[in-house]
Amino acid sequence: MSAPPSRSTPATRIEPDGDLHRFLIGGRGIDYLLGGDIGQFAQLVDDQAFDRVFVVHGNHPRLRELAVAIAGTVSRCGTDAVLGIDDSEAGKTIHFVDALCSGLFSRGVTRSGGVVAVGGGVVCNLVGLAASLVYRGIGLVQVPTTLMAMSDVVLSFKQGVNFAGHKNGIGSYYAPRLVWADPAVLEGAPVDVVREGIAELIKNAFTISPQFLEVLSSLLREDGCYSFAELRQLIAMAMSSKGCVLSSDPAECGPALCLEYGHTVGHALELLSGGRIRHGVAVGLGMRVAGAVAAELGVIRDHYLDLQTELIARAGLPLTCRAADAATVDRGELAAQLRRDNKRGLIAVGPEEVPMVLIEGPGCPIPRGLPLTPVPIGRVTGLASQLILCG
């Protein structure tokens, strides 16, 4: 295997089946191995010169098997532990970060240590936050195992957990040194897990990269079954889209706020349902509400809304909440959750308004500089009730 790229190299091919990319966020970069195999990945981990490596995985047996394989393959540095954590939305709390940090200290982690996160978005965020806190920052390596994590979660410096009813209320900005995303691990994954990763890709196309709308339209299918090559293409599209805004706005407080399209209602649904409504599904539903808000305000044309609905449906994502899930979302609590939206404070809004990302068309969030619009909370909850919560 050829050497890793220098810091100035945007992407270097290292093997016929693996590409090592340099994904830039602000002035910093993430080495991102797309495809490849465990041997290639282990060499890149060894190159980090950690004194010891700790591998943390989610609670599915397949994740533990992969974690054990990684621990057994990393050779130059000692591997001290393979630790399992709760990877449900309910487990995304500071309590589990505390437990993880305690586990690392009890096993002798040092400032030169590294921790490898193996799992979906919850695992990547929990481990990422813990890595940022231990000695104010130890080495972080992420091995995302869901399409959502591969194409969205790890393509960010944001590491966060839920706190006091606030989605990602506590967190930090912390960069992984290395990411390994192997689409092969998605083989046999539940189709719902694959589908929900598509929601963020649709969002990216509508807010950042309209040139991908035609490609998505031809690729997406309801059965959620994609080839290895198609998954690589989808992940590469996500890297291209997110890189456009994160290269100049790493803290996602300016133009990159367009990445929050669909997340205002989406995050609320996810929290209020206790994770029953998964993140990607929630974002897809939230996009529908955001589109309806924009239509009521007269800033988007109907045919764009139709296209958005068509792509969400073509991906096999639901257009409304299942009755059992909708029953978990109290309308009054939805309004209360919107008052706690994590974008509050970035622009001036009234106590009964929520800042939302709206678009006037593909690639056109409004306003352009800081894409947030104050919207009455009653309008949002009313449209959510009519459109996705079915009354």
N, C-alpha and C positions, 0 to 999 in steps of 0.2 A: 504493500500500500504506500502510496506517495505521501509526503509530509503534509501536515495541515497547512492551510493557506496562511500567508502573512496577514497582519492586521489591515493592510491596504488592499488585499485581494477580495473582490466581492463574491466570487464563487469559484471553486476549484473542483474538477471532476477527479475523484480518487479511485473509483472502481467502476466497471461497466454497470453494476447494479446499485451504485450509491453515489449521490452527489453531496459534496460538502459546500454548503452555502454560508455566506457571511451576511446575516440579516442585521441591518443597521437600525438602531433606535437612538435618535439623538447622535451624539458623538461616539457611542459605544456599539459594540457588535456582539451578536450571538452566533457561535458556530453551530450550524444546523445540518445534521446528517439526515438526508431524506433517502430512505431506502437503505441499502447496504445490509450488513449482517453483524452478528454479535461480536465477531472477531475484530472487524473494523472499528466498531464502537469501543470495545475494550482498549484498543490501542490508543484511541483518542482520549479515553479516561486516564490511561497510564501517562500520557503526555502532559496531563495537568499537574503531575508531581505531588499529589496529595500524600500525606503521610499515612492516613487511614481512610477507608471508605465505608460509609454506612448506607445500606440500601433499604429504602422504605417503600412498601407496596400497599395497594388497596386490598380489600378483603375478599376478592374472588380468587379461587384456587389457581386459575391461569396466571393471575398477576404474581402470586407467590412463586409459581414455577419459573416465570421469567426473571423475577428478582433473584432467586437462587442461582439461576444460570448466569446472570450478570455477575453476581458475587464470586462465582467459581471461575469466571473467565478473566476478570480484572487481575492482573498478575504482578505488576511492579509494586503496587502498594497493598498493604495488608487490608483485608476486608474483615471488619470486626463484627458486624451484625446484620441480620436481615430482619427488619421490623415491620409488622403489619399495623395498619390504622384503619379506622372507620372512614369509608369513602362516600358516605351518604351526605345529602344536604344538611341533615340534622347534625352530622358530625363536623360540619365546617364551623367550628367555634374556637375561641381562645383556649378553652379547656383542653382540646386535643393538641393545640400547639404547645401548651404547657407540658402535657404528658410526653410529647415527642422530644422537646428540649431536655426534659428530665432524663429520658432514655438515652439521649446522646451524651449528656454529661456523666451519667452513671457508667457509661462504657468508655469514658476517657477521651472524648473528642477534644481536639486541640485546634489552635488557630489555623493549622495547615490541613485540617481535615476536609473531607468532601462528603456530601450527602446526595444520593441518587434517588429521585422520585419516580416510581413506576406506577402509573395509573392514569385515571381521567383527570378532569379539571380540578375536582376537589382535592385530590392527592397532590397535584402539582402546586396548588395554592397553599395548602397547609404546610407542605415541606418547604416551599419557597419562602413563606413568612418565617418559619423556624430558622432556616439557613441565614436569613437576614438579621436575626436577633442574636444568635449564638456568637459570642465574642464580637458583636456588631458586624458579623458577616463572615461566613465560611463558604467554601466552594459549593456551588449548586449545579447539579446536572439533572436534566429532566428527560424522562422517557414517557412521553404521552402515549396512551393506548386507546384513545377514542378519537374519532375524527374531529370532534369539537375541540379537544385539547390540542391536537396536532395543528389545526388550522386557525386556532383563535387564542386559546388560553396561554400557550407558551410563547406566542408572538407578542409579548408585552412584558414590561417590567413590573406590572401590577401584581402584588401578592396580597391577598386579603381573606378575611373570615367575617362571618356574620356576627353582629353584636347588638344586643339590646333592641332587637327588632329592626336593625338597619342592615340591609344587604351590603356585604363587604365594608362594614362600618369601621373595622380596624385593619390596617394593612401598611404596606411599605412599597417602595419602588426598588426592586432588586433584580439584577440581571443574572440569568443562568450563564455559566461558562460554556455549556454544551447542551445541545438537544439532539436526541435520536428519535426520529419519527419513522417507523417502519410500517407502511400500509399493510404488510402481510399479517400483522397482528389483528387486523380488522376482519380477517377471514373467520367466518363462524360467529362474529359478533351479532347480537340482536339487531334486526333491521331498524328498530326504533332508535338505537344508539347512533347508527350511521345517519339516519334521517335528520336527527336533531343537529348534527354538525353542519348540515346543508343550510340551515336557517341563517347562520352567520355569513355564509358565502353569498346568499341572496341579498342580505343586508349590505354587504360590502359592494356588490354590484350596483345597487340602487343609490348608495351614498357616495361612493368613491370611484368605482370602475365600471361605468356603463358599457364599456367595450366588451365586458365579459357576459353581458346579458344574453347575447345570441348563443355563445358557447354553452352557458348554463341551460338555456332553453333546449339545446340539442342533447345535453348530457343527462339531465335529470329524469328520473323515473320513479314511479310510485313504489315499486317493490324494494327500493333501497339497496339493490344489489349492483355493485360496481366492480370493475376489474381493477387489478393492481395498477395498471397504467392510468386508468381514469382517476383513481384516488390520488395518485401522484400529481396528476394535472390539477385536480381540485385544490390540493394543498399548495402547489406552486402558485395558483391564482390568488389564494389567501395571502401568501407571502408578498406578492406583488402589490395587492390592494393595501394591506396594512402598512407596508413599507412606505407608501406614498405619503401618508400622514404622520406616521410615527418618527420618520427620519428627522422632522423638524419640531415635533411636539411630543417628546417622550413621556411627559406626565399626563398627557391626554386632557389638557385643560384649555386648549384652544381649538384649532381646526379639527384635531383628532377626536373631538367630542362627537363628531358625526358617527363614530363607532357605537355610540349609545342609542342610535336609532332603534326603536322597538323595545328598548330596555326599561323605559319608564314604567309602563304597565307590565312588561315582562318580568322584571325583578319583583314587582309586587305580587304577581301571580305565583311566582316560584316560592317566595317566602310564605305567603298566606296558605298555600296548599301543603306546606311542610315538605316540599320537594316532590310531591306527587306529579305536579306539572313540571317536567324537566326543562332545563334552561333553554334548549333550542326550540322546543315547542312553545315555551312562554315568549320567547323573542319573536317567533313567527306570529303569534297572536297579538303581541304588542305592536308589531309592524302594521297589522290590519287596523288597530285602533289609531295609531299615529297617522296612517293614511286617511282615515275617516275624519280625524280632527282637521288635517290640512284641507280636505275637501269642504268641510263646513266653513272654514276660514276663506275659502276661495283661492287657495294658492297652488292647487295641483289639479291636473286634468283627469277626467274619469278614466281615460284609456291607460294612464300610468297605473292607476289603482287596479284596473282589470289585469294588467300585466303582472303586477305584484301578487295578486290573488292566484293567478294562473301558475306562477312559478312555485308558490308555497304549496299549492295542491299537487303540482307535478312532482314535487319532491316527496309526496306522501305524507306531508305534515297536515295536521288537522286545521280546519278553518274556524272551528269553535271548540270550546272545552267539552270534554266528556261530562255527562251529567254528574257522575260521581265526583269528578274533580271540581266542577263548578260549584257543587254543594259545599265545598270546603272554603270558598271565597265569599266571605260576608261583604256586602256592598259598603257598609259603614267602615269596616276594617280596610277595605281597598282605599277609601278616601284618606284614612289615617296613614296608611302606608305611603301614599303619594305625598303627604305632608313631610315625610321623612326621606324623600328621594335624595340620593347622594349627589345630585347636581345642584341642589339648593345652595345658594350663596354665591354661585358663579355669576349670576345676573340678578338684578332686583326683581323680586316677585312678591305679590301680596300673600297674606297668610292662607288664602283659599285659591292660590294658583300654584301650578307646578311647572318647572322649566322642562320643555320637551324639545327633542330634535325632530324637526319637520323638514320635508323636502318639497320642492316645487316640481321636481322631475328627476330622472336618473342623473346622478352626479351633481345635483344642485341642492345641497342643504341650505337652509336659510336661518339667519343671514349668513353671509359667507365667512366673516372673520371668526365670530363666536356663535356657532350654529345652535342657539337656544331661543325658544319663544315661550313667553309666559302664557299658560292656558288655564282657564278656570277648572278647578278640580271637578266640579259638578259636571262640566261638559265631558270630561274624560271618563268619569264613572258611568255617566249616562250612555255614552257610546259603547263602552265596554259591556254594559248590561245588554244592550240591544244587539251588538254584533257578535260577541264571543261567549258571553255568559248565558245567552238565550233567555233574556227576560229577567 
